[in-house]
Amino acid sequence: MQALKLGLQHNELHKFSKKTTFEDTIKLFREILRQTERENIGMNPKSISSEWRNRVAVLTNTQAHEDFVLTVGHSYFLDYVMKKIDMKDLDDTPTHKLLPENIKQLHAPSKQKIFYALMEEAPKKMDLKLLIANQAYQCSASLDNNTAVVPLSINGRQTIIQVPVPRLQEGCSINVNGITIFIQEVKKGQDDLFNYVHTAL
């Protein structure tokens, strides 16, 4: 078992050398389970399973990956909130129409209501893709009461169309000055944190 542990650690240090095989890893995990059962005779199966998972996590350094993901996730959220309440750094005073000046004196339930109201505010813009006469275009629309306001210039004519946001999520066809336009929201891609979670955990 010690040799297999060293093999896993060796894999982490030497990415391009011969790797411990999947079968070797499974054997190691089974051996850790047996050892955990031997050391904890009389413990209920759920507790043994939890202890076994902890030992495997320490060996494979899963906890470090989880800590990293949580730290980056919290940073993303903090960055979003700080932009929303116009804070340049953590010492700055937040400013937003929903934030009263006496927010520090409010009780937790009142602060929570304000927080939820802030988080429920719709984004001000939406990215769209359009298909006009078999040509693909992209544009940005402003949002007003769950409606996208889309400025278009077709054949030199300026036109503004309004489309309900739910229709844009699935995509829809609209007739503008005799021209059929297919219009749809551009879905945000998966970011680096999402990709990291799926490869490391």
Number of C-alpha atoms within 10 A of each C-alpha: 12 7 9 16 17 13 18 19 15 15 15 14 10 11 9 8 10 10 14 16 12 9 9 16 15 11 14 19 20 13 13 18 19 14 12 16 18 11 11 14 10 9 11 10 12 9 11 20 15 11 17 19 15 14 16 17 14 11 15 15 13 15 15 12 16 13 11 15 18 13 11 12 14 12 12 12 11 13 14 13 16 16 13 15 16 14 16 12 11 9 7 10 11 19 14 12 7 11 15 14 11 7 13 9 10 11 9 11 9 11 16 12 10 16 14 10 12 17 12 9 9 11 11 12 13 18 15 20 18 20 15 14 10 9 7 11 11 14 14 16 21 16 19 15 9 14 17 25 19 17 15 15 9 12 6 7 8 9 12 10 13 14 17 14 19 14 15 20 14 10 17 15 15 14 9 13 9 7 12 13 16 18 23 21 23 17 11 7 7 8 8 8 15 12 10 13 13 8 8 10 10
